[in-house]
Amino acid sequence: MTQVTTDQKEPKKKRNFPFAFLGKLVRNSVFLVLMICVLLFVLYLIGNFQSFTDKTQLRILFALSLTAAALSIMSFLALILEIVFLFMKSVKTVSIFSILFFIFTAVMGCCFIAFSTIIRRLALGI
């Protein structure tokens, strides 16, 4: 008969947060939409110097408006989701950085919407 000492206890199982994949999925999708918005903005700026046609520039601005609206909506929903996760998780630092990232992306989305809408209105004639 062998006795189990306290040194030979089974290791504790690491418990993951049940919806940890949801946070990563939302974070990555918001980052992807932000990169698409930045790409469309840079494409618009390059188009000014490369003499894109007016119709092409307006299409780029329209696409920027749509993706920026999607970015703003996704950022606000992700912000709410991350605030809920903040109270459920024990590790707070990741949630705080995610909340700051989502606030930044929401502001960037609103700025892209304002920029593209103002330029499109000016180009089409108010």
C-alpha positions, -999 to 999 in steps of 0.1 A, spaced: 0 0 0 13 33 -10 3 66 4 -1 97 -17 18 126 -2 9 162 -7 38 166 -32 23 140 -56 -11 156 -60 -26 158 -94 -21 191 -112 -51 214 -112 -69 216 -145 -68 250 -161 -102 263 -166 -107 285 -196 -133 312 -198 -162 296 -216 -165 323 -243 -128 332 -247 -129 324 -284 -157 349 -289 -136 378 -276 -107 368 -299 -131 365 -329 -146 399 -323 -112 415 -317 -98 401 -349 -128 410 -370 -128 446 -358 -91 448 -366 -98 434 -401 -125 459 -408 -103 487 -395 -75 476 -419 -100 476 -448 -111 512 -438 -75 523 -437 -68 507 -471 -98 524 -487 -87 557 -472 -52 553 -486 -66 542 -519 -87 574 -520 -56 595 -513 -35 577 -539 -64 582 -564 -62 620 -559 -26 620 -570 -30 593 -598 -60 611 -613 -86 585 -608 -119 594 -624 -146 611 -604 -169 581 -606 -141 558 -592 -134 582 -564 -171 584 -554 -172 546 -554 -142 544 -531 -158 570 -508 -191 550 -508 -173 518 -499 -154 537 -472 -187 549 -458 -201 514 -457 -171 498 -441 -167 526 -416 -204 522 -406 -198 485 -401 -166 493 -381 -185 517 -358 -213 492 -352 -190 463 -346 -168 484 -323 -198 495 -301 -211 459 -299 -176 446 -291 -172 473 -265 -204 462 -247 -193 425 -250 -159 433 -235 -174 453 -206 -195 423 -198 -165 400 -200 -146 425 -178 -169 417 -149 -169 379 -156 -131 374 -159 -105 373 -133 -78 388 -156 -86 425 -160 -56 439 -180 -65 422 -213 -101 435 -211 -90 470 -203 -67 471 -233 -94 456 -255 -119 483 -243 -94 510 -252 -89 494 -286 -126 493 -293 -131 529 -282 -103 539 -306 -118 519 -335 -152 534 -328 -138 569 -330 -118 561 -361 -150 546 -377 -169 578 -369 -141 599 -384 -140 579 -416 -178 582 -419 -176 620 -414 -147 623 -439 -163 602 -466 -197 618 -463 -184 653 -464 -162 647 -494 -190 629 -513 -215 657 -505 -190 683 -517 -182 663 -549 -218 658 -558 -228 693 -549 -247 700 -518 
